Amino acid sequence: MPSEANRRIPSGTPWPPLLGSREAFPPEVSTAVERVWIEPTLSRTINGPSARVPLDVYEAFVDTPEVTAAAARFRRNPGL
């Protein structure tokens, strides 16, 4: 069984642009970053009524979790 560092991720795998080139890192670090970048590391469930909003508003909340967290703090939701 190959080690985690030897496991290859397909070349089309997204790479976080803020890190620069994946070749700038040792192979085991690049592999770990790729794994973390494509596999979920956190999930959150909220129980409440659904909200009917335009798709662009929904996408803004999905793409900016800090906005969702700020809204929860504003509403004093201890779950976030």
PyMOL Python script that loads the backbone (N, CA, C, O; Angstrom):
from pymol import cmd

cmd.read_pdbstr("""\
ATOM      1  N   MET A   1       0.857  -1.188   0.000  1.00  0.00           N
ATOM      2  CA  MET A   1       0.000   0.000   0.000  1.00  0.00           C
ATOM      3  C   MET A   1       0.899   1.246   0.000  1.00  0.00           C
ATOM      4  O   MET A   1       1.799   1.349   0.833  1.00  0.00           O
ATOM      5  N   PRO A   2       0.665   2.198  -0.927  1.00  0.00           N
ATOM      6  CA  PRO A   2       1.522   3.384  -0.982  1.00  0.00           C
ATOM      7  C   PRO A   2       1.291   4.287   0.221  1.00  0.00           C
ATOM      8  O   PRO A   2       0.190   4.383   0.762  1.00  0.00           O
ATOM      9  N   SER A   3       2.375   4.944   0.615  1.00  0.00           N
ATOM     10  CA  SER A   3       2.247   5.890   1.733  1.00  0.00           C
ATOM     11  C   SER A   3       1.481   7.118   1.268  1.00  0.00           C
ATOM     12  O   SER A   3       1.315   7.348   0.070  1.00  0.00           O
ATOM     13  N   GLU A   4       1.016   7.902   2.236  1.00  0.00           N
ATOM     14  CA  GLU A   4       0.279   9.129   1.928  1.00  0.00           C
ATOM     15  C   GLU A   4       1.112  10.063   1.056  1.00  0.00           C
ATOM     16  O   GLU A   4       0.576  10.688   0.141  1.00  0.00           O
ATOM     17  N   ALA A   5       2.409  10.168   1.323  1.00  0.00           N
ATOM     18  CA  ALA A   5       3.273  11.067   0.557  1.00  0.00           C
ATOM     19  C   ALA A   5       3.438  10.592  -0.879  1.00  0.00           C
ATOM     20  O   ALA A   5       3.674  11.409  -1.769  1.00  0.00           O
ATOM     21  N   ASN A   6       3.317   9.277  -1.130  1.00  0.00           N
ATOM     22  CA  ASN A   6       3.492   8.751  -2.476  1.00  0.00           C
ATOM     23  C   ASN A   6       2.190   8.707  -3.272  1.00  0.00           C
ATOM     24  O   ASN A   6       2.218   8.479  -4.481  1.00  0.00           O
ATOM     25  N   ARG A   7       1.077   8.916  -2.629  1.00  0.00           N
ATOM     26  CA  ARG A   7      -0.205   8.887  -3.321  1.00  0.00           C
ATOM     27  C   ARG A   7      -0.295  10.068  -4.265  1.00  0.00           C
ATOM     28  O   ARG A   7      -0.102  11.206  -3.840  1.00  0.00           O
ATOM     29  N   ARG A   8      -0.580   9.833  -5.518  1.00  0.00           N
ATOM     30  CA  ARG A   8      -0.633  10.902  -6.498  1.00  0.00           C
ATOM     31  C   ARG A   8      -2.060  11.379  -6.704  1.00  0.00           C
ATOM     32  O   ARG A   8      -2.991  10.580  -6.801  1.00  0.00           O
ATOM     33  N   ILE A   9      -2.212  12.663  -6.767  1.00  0.00           N
ATOM     34  CA  ILE A   9      -3.484  13.305  -7.055  1.00  0.00           C
ATOM     35  C   ILE A   9      -3.469  13.621  -8.548  1.00  0.00           C
ATOM     36  O   ILE A   9      -2.423  14.008  -9.069  1.00  0.00           O
ATOM     37  N   PRO A  10      -4.588  13.470  -9.256  1.00  0.00           N
ATOM     38  CA  PRO A  10      -4.598  13.779 -10.684  1.00  0.00           C
ATOM     39  C   PRO A  10      -4.080  15.186 -10.971  1.00  0.00           C
ATOM     40  O   PRO A  10      -4.283  16.105 -10.178  1.00  0.00           O
ATOM     41  N   SER A  11      -3.406  15.344 -12.118  1.00  0.00           N
ATOM     42  CA  SER A  11      -2.776  16.626 -12.440  1.00  0.00           C
ATOM     43  C   SER A  11      -3.784  17.765 -12.589  1.00  0.00           C
ATOM     44  O   SER A  11      -3.403  18.929 -12.465  1.00  0.00           O
ATOM     45  N   GLY A  12      -5.047  17.466 -12.849  1.00  0.00           N
ATOM     46  CA  GLY A  12      -6.059  18.510 -12.985  1.00  0.00           C
ATOM     47  C   GLY A  12      -6.600  19.013 -11.658  1.00  0.00           C
ATOM     48  O   GLY A  12      -7.517  19.834 -11.636  1.00  0.00           O
ATOM     49  N   THR A  13      -6.043  18.530 -10.545  1.00  0.00           N
ATOM     50  CA  THR A  13      -6.515  18.914  -9.223  1.00  0.00           C
ATOM     51  C   THR A  13      -6.292  20.400  -8.986  1.00  0.00           C
ATOM     52  O   THR A  13      -5.199  20.902  -9.248  1.00  0.00           O
ATOM     53  N   PRO A  14      -7.299  21.114  -8.498  1.00  0.00           N
ATOM     54  CA  PRO A  14      -7.119  22.540  -8.196  1.00  0.00           C
ATOM     55  C   PRO A  14      -6.036  22.745  -7.142  1.00  0.00           C
ATOM     56  O   PRO A  14      -5.866  21.929  -6.236  1.00  0.00           O
ATOM     57  N   TRP A  15      -5.329  23.823  -7.275  1.00  0.00           N
ATOM     58  CA  TRP A  15      -4.265  24.180  -6.334  1.00  0.00           C
ATOM     59  C   TRP A  15      -4.584  25.562  -5.795  1.00  0.00           C
ATOM     60  O   TRP A  15      -4.951  26.441  -6.575  1.00  0.00           O
ATOM     61  N   PRO A  16      -4.459  25.795  -4.487  1.00  0.00           N
ATOM     62  CA  PRO A  16      -4.761  27.121  -3.932  1.00  0.00           C
ATOM     63  C   PRO A  16      -3.829  28.177  -4.546  1.00  0.00           C
ATOM     64  O   PRO A  16      -2.617  28.113  -4.340  1.00  0.00           O
ATOM     65  N   PRO A  17      -4.364  29.132  -5.284  1.00  0.00           N
ATOM     66  CA  PRO A  17      -3.515  30.116  -5.960  1.00  0.00           C
ATOM     67  C   PRO A  17      -2.678  30.953  -4.999  1.00  0.00           C
ATOM     68  O   PRO A  17      -1.608  31.431  -5.375  1.00  0.00           O
ATOM     69  N   LEU A  18      -3.139  31.136  -3.786  1.00  0.00           N
ATOM     70  CA  LEU A  18      -2.395  31.959  -2.830  1.00  0.00           C
ATOM     71  C   LEU A  18      -1.066  31.333  -2.418  1.00  0.00           C
ATOM     72  O   LEU A  18      -0.219  32.019  -1.845  1.00  0.00           O
ATOM     73  N   LEU A  19      -0.866  30.042  -2.697  1.00  0.00           N
ATOM     74  CA  LEU A  19       0.376  29.376  -2.323  1.00  0.00           C
ATOM     75  C   LEU A  19       1.453  29.448  -3.402  1.00  0.00           C
ATOM     76  O   LEU A  19       2.586  29.026  -3.168  1.00  0.00           O
ATOM     77  N   GLY A  20       1.121  29.973  -4.571  1.00  0.00           N
ATOM     78  CA  GLY A  20       2.102  29.996  -5.654  1.00  0.00           C
ATOM     79  C   GLY A  20       2.173  28.629  -6.306  1.00  0.00           C
ATOM     80  O   GLY A  20       1.182  27.900  -6.344  1.00  0.00           O
ATOM     81  N   SER A  21       3.337  28.281  -6.815  1.00  0.00           N
ATOM     82  CA  SER A  21       3.528  27.040  -7.550  1.00  0.00           C
ATOM     83  C   SER A  21       3.597  25.837  -6.622  1.00  0.00           C
ATOM     84  O   SER A  21       4.232  25.894  -5.569  1.00  0.00           O
ATOM     85  N   ARG A  22       2.936  24.734  -7.017  1.00  0.00           N
ATOM     86  CA  ARG A  22       2.993  23.509  -6.215  1.00  0.00           C
ATOM     87  C   ARG A  22       4.400  22.928  -6.239  1.00  0.00           C
ATOM     88  O   ARG A  22       4.792  22.223  -5.309  1.00  0.00           O
ATOM     89  N   GLU A  23       5.168  23.214  -7.292  1.00  0.00           N
ATOM     90  CA  GLU A  23       6.542  22.706  -7.389  1.00  0.00           C
ATOM     91  C   GLU A  23       7.484  23.387  -6.398  1.00  0.00           C
ATOM     92  O   GLU A  23       8.599  22.909  -6.189  1.00  0.00           O
ATOM     93  N   ALA A  24       7.062  24.485  -5.788  1.00  0.00           N
ATOM     94  CA  ALA A  24       7.898  25.198  -4.813  1.00  0.00           C
ATOM     95  C   ALA A  24       7.960  24.470  -3.470  1.00  0.00           C
ATOM     96  O   ALA A  24       8.739  24.847  -2.594  1.00  0.00           O
ATOM     97  N   PHE A  25       7.138  23.424  -3.305  1.00  0.00           N
ATOM     98  CA  PHE A  25       7.069  22.693  -2.038  1.00  0.00           C
ATOM     99  C   PHE A  25       7.603  21.274  -2.226  1.00  0.00           C
ATOM    100  O   PHE A  25       7.568  20.740  -3.335  1.00  0.00           O
ATOM    101  N   PRO A  26       8.095  20.665  -1.153  1.00  0.00           N
ATOM    102  CA  PRO A  26       8.487  19.255  -1.237  1.00  0.00           C
ATOM    103  C   PRO A  26       7.270  18.407  -1.631  1.00  0.00           C
ATOM    104  O   PRO A  26       6.138  18.768  -1.310  1.00  0.00           O
ATOM    105  N   PRO A  27       7.494  17.286  -2.320  1.00  0.00           N
ATOM    106  CA  PRO A  27       6.374  16.456  -2.790  1.00  0.00           C
ATOM    107  C   PRO A  27       5.394  16.051  -1.690  1.00  0.00           C
ATOM    108  O   PRO A  27       4.185  16.028  -1.920  1.00  0.00           O
ATOM    109  N   GLU A  28       5.904  15.730  -0.492  1.00  0.00           N
ATOM    110  CA  GLU A  28       4.978  15.301   0.571  1.00  0.00           C
ATOM    111  C   GLU A  28       4.104  16.459   1.058  1.00  0.00           C
ATOM    112  O   GLU A  28       2.960  16.243   1.456  1.00  0.00           O
ATOM    113  N   VAL A  29       4.634  17.680   1.029  1.00  0.00           N
ATOM    114  CA  VAL A  29       3.840  18.846   1.417  1.00  0.00           C
ATOM    115  C   VAL A  29       2.798  19.130   0.339  1.00  0.00           C
ATOM    116  O   VAL A  29       1.635  19.386   0.651  1.00  0.00           O
ATOM    117  N   SER A  30       3.211  19.085  -0.929  1.00  0.00           N
ATOM    118  CA  SER A  30       2.262  19.309  -2.026  1.00  0.00           C
ATOM    119  C   SER A  30       1.124  18.301  -1.984  1.00  0.00           C
ATOM    120  O   SER A  30      -0.035  18.661  -2.187  1.00  0.00           O
ATOM    121  N   THR A  31       1.447  17.048  -1.722  1.00  0.00           N
ATOM    122  CA  THR A  31       0.414  16.017  -1.650  1.00  0.00           C
ATOM    123  C   THR A  31      -0.554  16.296  -0.505  1.00  0.00           C
ATOM    124  O   THR A  31      -1.765  16.143  -0.667  1.00  0.00           O
ATOM    125  N   ALA A  32      -0.036  16.699   0.636  1.00  0.00           N
ATOM    126  CA  ALA A  32      -0.899  17.008   1.783  1.00  0.00           C
ATOM    127  C   ALA A  32      -1.794  18.215   1.491  1.00  0.00           C
ATOM    128  O   ALA A  32      -2.977  18.210   1.832  1.00  0.00           O
ATOM    129  N   VAL A  33      -1.232  19.241   0.863  1.00  0.00           N
ATOM    130  CA  VAL A  33      -2.028  20.436   0.516  1.00  0.00           C
ATOM    131  C   VAL A  33      -3.122  20.052  -0.470  1.00  0.00           C
ATOM    132  O   VAL A  33      -4.270  20.467  -0.310  1.00  0.00           O
ATOM    133  N   GLU A  34      -2.784  19.270  -1.482  1.00  0.00           N
ATOM    134  CA  GLU A  34      -3.788  18.843  -2.466  1.00  0.00           C
ATOM    135  C   GLU A  34      -4.912  18.066  -1.796  1.00  0.00           C
ATOM    136  O   GLU A  34      -6.087  18.273  -2.100  1.00  0.00           O
ATOM    137  N   ARG A  35      -4.549  17.171  -0.883  1.00  0.00           N
ATOM    138  CA  ARG A  35      -5.567  16.367  -0.200  1.00  0.00           C
ATOM    139  C   ARG A  35      -6.495  17.252   0.619  1.00  0.00           C
ATOM    140  O   ARG A  35      -7.716  17.103   0.559  1.00  0.00           O
ATOM    141  N   VAL A  36      -5.919  18.171   1.381  1.00  0.00           N
ATOM    142  CA  VAL A  36      -6.726  19.063   2.215  1.00  0.00           C
ATOM    143  C   VAL A  36      -7.570  19.994   1.354  1.00  0.00           C
ATOM    144  O   VAL A  36      -8.699  20.327   1.715  1.00  0.00           O
ATOM    145  N   TRP A  37      -7.022  20.414   0.216  1.00  0.00           N
ATOM    146  CA  TRP A  37      -7.727  21.362  -0.646  1.00  0.00           C
ATOM    147  C   TRP A  37      -8.959  20.733  -1.284  1.00  0.00           C
ATOM    148  O   TRP A  37      -9.951  21.427  -1.507  1.00  0.00           O
ATOM    149  N   ILE A  38      -8.922  19.414  -1.587  1.00  0.00           N
ATOM    150  CA  ILE A  38     -10.044  18.792  -2.289  1.00  0.00           C
ATOM    151  C   ILE A  38     -10.971  17.998  -1.379  1.00  0.00           C
ATOM    152  O   ILE A  38     -12.106  17.715  -1.762  1.00  0.00           O
ATOM    153  N   GLU A  39     -10.518  17.631  -0.183  1.00  0.00           N
ATOM    154  CA  GLU A  39     -11.364  16.861   0.727  1.00  0.00           C
ATOM    155  C   GLU A  39     -11.931  17.777   1.805  1.00  0.00           C
ATOM    156  O   GLU A  39     -11.208  18.616   2.341  1.00  0.00           O
ATOM    157  N   PRO A  40     -13.203  17.629   2.127  1.00  0.00           N
ATOM    158  CA  PRO A  40     -13.786  18.472   3.176  1.00  0.00           C
ATOM    159  C   PRO A  40     -13.088  18.257   4.519  1.00  0.00           C
ATOM    160  O   PRO A  40     -12.814  17.125   4.917  1.00  0.00           O
ATOM    161  N   THR A  41     -12.811  19.343   5.197  1.00  0.00           N
ATOM    162  CA  THR A  41     -12.188  19.245   6.508  1.00  0.00           C
ATOM    163  C   THR A  41     -13.111  19.756   7.613  1.00  0.00           C
ATOM    164  O   THR A  41     -12.811  19.601   8.797  1.00  0.00           O
ATOM    165  N   LEU A  42     -14.221  20.358   7.228  1.00  0.00           N
ATOM    166  CA  LEU A  42     -15.154  20.931   8.190  1.00  0.00           C
ATOM    167  C   LEU A  42     -16.549  20.863   7.597  1.00  0.00           C
ATOM    168  O   LEU A  42     -16.749  21.139   6.414  1.00  0.00           O
ATOM    169  N   SER A  43     -17.491  20.501   8.411  1.00  0.00           N
ATOM    170  CA  SER A  43     -18.884  20.555   7.968  1.00  0.00           C
ATOM    171  C   SER A  43     -19.710  21.183   9.079  1.00  0.00           C
ATOM    172  O   SER A  43     -19.355  21.123  10.256  1.00  0.00           O
ATOM    173  N   ARG A  44     -20.801  21.775   8.680  1.00  0.00           N
ATOM    174  CA  ARG A  44     -21.646  22.483   9.640  1.00  0.00           C
ATOM    175  C   ARG A  44     -23.098  22.238   9.255  1.00  0.00           C
ATOM    176  O   ARG A  44     -23.443  22.267   8.074  1.00  0.00           O
ATOM    177  N   THR A  45     -23.933  22.001  10.228  1.00  0.00           N
ATOM    178  CA  THR A  45     -25.359  21.801   9.993  1.00  0.00           C
ATOM    179  C   THR A  45     -26.135  22.825  10.804  1.00  0.00           C
ATOM    180  O   THR A  45     -25.899  23.014  11.997  1.00  0.00           O
ATOM    181  N   ILE A  46     -27.045  23.464  10.141  1.00  0.00           N
ATOM    182  CA  ILE A  46     -27.911  24.442  10.807  1.00  0.00           C
ATOM    183  C   ILE A  46     -29.341  23.955  10.675  1.00  0.00           C
ATOM    184  O   ILE A  46     -29.794  23.637   9.575  1.00  0.00           O
ATOM    185  N   ASN A  47     -30.046  23.895  11.776  1.00  0.00           N
ATOM    186  CA  ASN A  47     -31.454  23.537  11.754  1.00  0.00           C
ATOM    187  C   ASN A  47     -32.273  24.814  11.809  1.00  0.00           C
ATOM    188  O   ASN A  47     -32.154  25.611  12.739  1.00  0.00           O
ATOM    189  N   GLY A  48     -33.094  24.989  10.809  1.00  0.00           N
ATOM    190  CA  GLY A  48     -33.932  26.183  10.774  1.00  0.00           C
ATOM    191  C   GLY A  48     -34.735  26.210   9.490  1.00  0.00           C
ATOM    192  O   GLY A  48     -34.561  25.357   8.620  1.00  0.00           O
ATOM    193  N   PRO A  49     -35.602  27.178   9.374  1.00  0.00           N
ATOM    194  CA  PRO A  49     -36.411  27.263   8.160  1.00  0.00           C
ATOM    195  C   PRO A  49     -35.538  27.651   6.966  1.00  0.00           C
ATOM    196  O   PRO A  49     -34.555  28.379   7.109  1.00  0.00           O
ATOM    197  N   SER A  50     -35.914  27.154   5.793  1.00  0.00           N
ATOM    198  CA  SER A  50     -35.178  27.517   4.584  1.00  0.00           C
ATOM    199  C   SER A  50     -35.549  28.936   4.179  1.00  0.00           C
ATOM    200  O   SER A  50     -36.638  29.424   4.481  1.00  0.00           O
ATOM    201  N   ALA A  51     -34.637  29.575   3.502  1.00  0.00           N
ATOM    202  CA  ALA A  51     -34.864  30.945   3.034  1.00  0.00           C
ATOM    203  C   ALA A  51     -34.847  30.952   1.517  1.00  0.00           C
ATOM    204  O   ALA A  51     -33.943  30.388   0.901  1.00  0.00           O
ATOM    205  N   ARG A  52     -35.812  31.567   0.931  1.00  0.00           N
ATOM    206  CA  ARG A  52     -35.869  31.685  -0.523  1.00  0.00           C
ATOM    207  C   ARG A  52     -35.139  32.970  -0.909  1.00  0.00           C
ATOM    208  O   ARG A  52     -35.607  34.076  -0.637  1.00  0.00           O
ATOM    209  N   VAL A  53     -33.991  32.801  -1.546  1.00  0.00           N
ATOM    210  CA  VAL A  53     -33.184  33.949  -1.953  1.00  0.00           C
ATOM    211  C   VAL A  53     -32.697  33.737  -3.380  1.00  0.00           C
ATOM    212  O   VAL A  53     -32.634  32.602  -3.851  1.00  0.00           O
ATOM    213  N   PRO A  54     -32.350  34.832  -4.077  1.00  0.00           N
ATOM    214  CA  PRO A  54     -31.776  34.686  -5.411  1.00  0.00           C
ATOM    215  C   PRO A  54     -30.458  33.908  -5.349  1.00  0.00           C
ATOM    216  O   PRO A  54     -29.763  33.939  -4.334  1.00  0.00           O
ATOM    217  N   LEU A  55     -30.121  33.217  -6.427  1.00  0.00           N
ATOM    218  CA  LEU A  55     -28.931  32.382  -6.461  1.00  0.00           C
ATOM    219  C   LEU A  55     -27.664  33.172  -6.141  1.00  0.00           C
ATOM    220  O   LEU A  55     -26.784  32.652  -5.454  1.00  0.00           O
ATOM    221  N   ASP A  56     -27.545  34.402  -6.615  1.00  0.00           N
ATOM    222  CA  ASP A  56     -26.321  35.167  -6.356  1.00  0.00           C
ATOM    223  C   ASP A  56     -26.156  35.480  -4.870  1.00  0.00           C
ATOM    224  O   ASP A  56     -25.029  35.553  -4.379  1.00  0.00           O
ATOM    225  N   VAL A  57     -27.249  35.664  -4.156  1.00  0.00           N
ATOM    226  CA  VAL A  57     -27.174  35.895  -2.711  1.00  0.00           C
ATOM    227  C   VAL A  57     -26.730  34.613  -2.012  1.00  0.00           C
ATOM    228  O   VAL A  57     -25.877  34.646  -1.125  1.00  0.00           O
ATOM    229  N   TYR A  58     -27.309  33.491  -2.412  1.00  0.00           N
ATOM    230  CA  TYR A  58     -26.919  32.196  -1.841  1.00  0.00           C
ATOM    231  C   TYR A  58     -25.436  31.950  -2.072  1.00  0.00           C
ATOM    232  O   TYR A  58     -24.719  31.572  -1.145  1.00  0.00           O
ATOM    233  N   GLU A  59     -24.968  32.161  -3.297  1.00  0.00           N
ATOM    234  CA  GLU A  59     -23.554  31.945  -3.617  1.00  0.00           C
ATOM    235  C   GLU A  59     -22.637  32.851  -2.789  1.00  0.00           C
ATOM    236  O   GLU A  59     -21.546  32.435  -2.400  1.00  0.00           O
ATOM    237  N   ALA A  60     -23.064  34.063  -2.522  1.00  0.00           N
ATOM    238  CA  ALA A  60     -22.255  34.970  -1.707  1.00  0.00           C
ATOM    239  C   ALA A  60     -22.051  34.406  -0.304  1.00  0.00           C
ATOM    240  O   ALA A  60     -20.961  34.517   0.258  1.00  0.00           O
ATOM    241  N   PHE A  61     -23.089  33.805   0.260  1.00  0.00           N
ATOM    242  CA  PHE A  61     -22.956  33.219   1.600  1.00  0.00           C
ATOM    243  C   PHE A  61     -22.118  31.947   1.576  1.00  0.00           C
ATOM    244  O   PHE A  61     -21.342  31.701   2.499  1.00  0.00           O
ATOM    245  N   VAL A  62     -22.267  31.140   0.533  1.00  0.00           N
ATOM    246  CA  VAL A  62     -21.490  29.912   0.428  1.00  0.00           C
ATOM    247  C   VAL A  62     -20.014  30.232   0.210  1.00  0.00           C
ATOM    248  O   VAL A  62     -19.145  29.582   0.791  1.00  0.00           O
ATOM    249  N   ASP A  63     -19.728  31.227  -0.621  1.00  0.00           N
ATOM    250  CA  ASP A  63     -18.346  31.564  -0.962  1.00  0.00           C
ATOM    251  C   ASP A  63     -17.644  32.397   0.097  1.00  0.00           C
ATOM    252  O   ASP A  63     -16.421  32.529   0.056  1.00  0.00           O
ATOM    253  N   THR A  64     -18.375  32.957   1.034  1.00  0.00           N
ATOM    254  CA  THR A  64     -17.755  33.781   2.072  1.00  0.00           C
ATOM    255  C   THR A  64     -18.269  33.346   3.444  1.00  0.00           C
ATOM    256  O   THR A  64     -19.173  33.973   3.997  1.00  0.00           O
ATOM    257  N   PRO A  65     -17.695  32.272   3.992  1.00  0.00           N
ATOM    258  CA  PRO A  65     -18.188  31.766   5.282  1.00  0.00           C
ATOM    259  C   PRO A  65     -18.062  32.776   6.406  1.00  0.00           C
ATOM    260  O   PRO A  65     -18.790  32.687   7.395  1.00  0.00           O
ATOM    261  N   GLU A  66     -17.149  33.740   6.276  1.00  0.00           N
ATOM    262  CA  GLU A  66     -17.038  34.750   7.336  1.00  0.00           C
ATOM    263  C   GLU A  66     -18.297  35.614   7.419  1.00  0.00           C
ATOM    264  O   GLU A  66     -18.637  36.114   8.491  1.00  0.00           O
ATOM    265  N   VAL A  67     -18.991  35.791   6.284  1.00  0.00           N
ATOM    266  CA  VAL A  67     -20.258  36.541   6.297  1.00  0.00           C
ATOM    267  C   VAL A  67     -21.314  35.750   7.056  1.00  0.00           C
ATOM    268  O   VAL A  67     -22.057  36.302   7.867  1.00  0.00           O
ATOM    269  N   THR A  68     -21.370  34.456   6.785  1.00  0.00           N
ATOM    270  CA  THR A  68     -22.327  33.602   7.486  1.00  0.00           C
ATOM    271  C   THR A  68     -22.040  33.593   8.986  1.00  0.00           C
ATOM    272  O   THR A  68     -22.966  33.666   9.794  1.00  0.00           O
ATOM    273  N   ALA A  69     -20.773  33.503   9.358  1.00  0.00           N
ATOM    274  CA  ALA A  69     -20.406  33.500  10.781  1.00  0.00           C
ATOM    275  C   ALA A  69     -20.756  34.829  11.430  1.00  0.00           C
ATOM    276  O   ALA A  69     -21.236  34.857  12.564  1.00  0.00           O
ATOM    277  N   ALA A  70     -20.520  35.935  10.723  1.00  0.00           N
ATOM    278  CA  ALA A  70     -20.858  37.250  11.271  1.00  0.00           C
ATOM    279  C   ALA A  70     -22.364  37.384  11.457  1.00  0.00           C
ATOM    280  O   ALA A  70     -22.820  37.934  12.459  1.00  0.00           O
ATOM    281  N   ALA A  71     -23.138  36.886  10.497  1.00  0.00           N
ATOM    282  CA  ALA A  71     -24.598  36.938  10.627  1.00  0.00           C
ATOM    283  C   ALA A  71     -25.061  36.123  11.824  1.00  0.00           C
ATOM    284  O   ALA A  71     -25.961  36.540  12.553  1.00  0.00           O
ATOM    285  N   ALA A  72     -24.451  34.970  12.028  1.00  0.00           N
ATOM    286  CA  ALA A  72     -24.817  34.129  13.178  1.00  0.00           C
ATOM    287  C   ALA A  72     -24.473  34.830  14.482  1.00  0.00           C
ATOM    288  O   ALA A  72     -25.249  34.783  15.436  1.00  0.00           O
ATOM    289  N   ARG A  73     -23.317  35.481  14.531  1.00  0.00           N
ATOM    290  CA  ARG A  73     -22.955  36.221  15.754  1.00  0.00           C
ATOM    291  C   ARG A  73     -23.934  37.365  15.988  1.00  0.00           C
ATOM    292  O   ARG A  73     -24.336  37.626  17.122  1.00  0.00           O
ATOM    293  N   PHE A  74     -24.314  38.046  14.909  1.00  0.00           N
ATOM    294  CA  PHE A  74     -25.275  39.141  15.021  1.00  0.00           C
ATOM    295  C   PHE A  74     -26.607  38.637  15.589  1.00  0.00           C
ATOM    296  O   PHE A  74     -27.242  39.296  16.412  1.00  0.00           O
ATOM    297  N   ARG A  75     -27.009  37.446  15.121  1.00  0.00           N
ATOM    298  CA  ARG A  75     -28.254  36.850  15.600  1.00  0.00           C
ATOM    299  C   ARG A  75     -28.063  36.102  16.913  1.00  0.00           C
ATOM    300  O   ARG A  75     -29.006  35.513  17.441  1.00  0.00           O
ATOM    301  N   ARG A  76     -26.842  36.128  17.437  1.00  0.00           N
ATOM    302  CA  ARG A  76     -26.480  35.471  18.678  1.00  0.00           C
ATOM    303  C   ARG A  76     -26.734  33.975  18.645  1.00  0.00           C
ATOM    304  O   ARG A  76     -27.258  33.401  19.600  1.00  0.00           O
ATOM    305  N   ASN A  77     -26.357  33.350  17.537  1.00  0.00           N
ATOM    306  CA  ASN A  77     -26.503  31.912  17.379  1.00  0.00           C
ATOM    307  C   ASN A  77     -25.255  31.254  17.961  1.00  0.00           C
ATOM    308  O   ASN A  77     -24.188  31.352  17.355  1.00  0.00           O
ATOM    309  N   PRO A  78     -25.345  30.589  19.108  1.00  0.00           N
ATOM    310  CA  PRO A  78     -24.160  30.005  19.731  1.00  0.00           C
ATOM    311  C   PRO A  78     -23.587  28.832  18.952  1.00  0.00           C
ATOM    312  O   PRO A  78     -22.470  28.397  19.236  1.00  0.00           O
ATOM    313  N   GLY A  79     -24.327  28.308  17.973  1.00  0.00           N
ATOM    314  CA  GLY A  79     -23.833  27.167  17.205  1.00  0.00           C
ATOM    315  C   GLY A  79     -22.758  27.522  16.200  1.00  0.00           C
ATOM    316  O   GLY A  79     -22.113  26.626  15.656  1.00  0.00           O
ATOM    317  N   LEU A  80     -22.543  28.804  15.935  1.00  0.00           N
ATOM    318  CA  LEU A  80     -21.525  29.196  14.946  1.00  0.00           C
ATOM    319  C   LEU A  80     -20.450  30.013  15.564  1.00  0.00           C
ATOM    320  O   LEU A  80     -19.516  30.426  14.878  1.00  0.00           O
TER     321      LEU A  80
END
""", "prot")
cmd.dss("prot")
cmd.show_as("cartoon", "prot")
cmd.util.cbc("prot")
cmd.orient("prot")
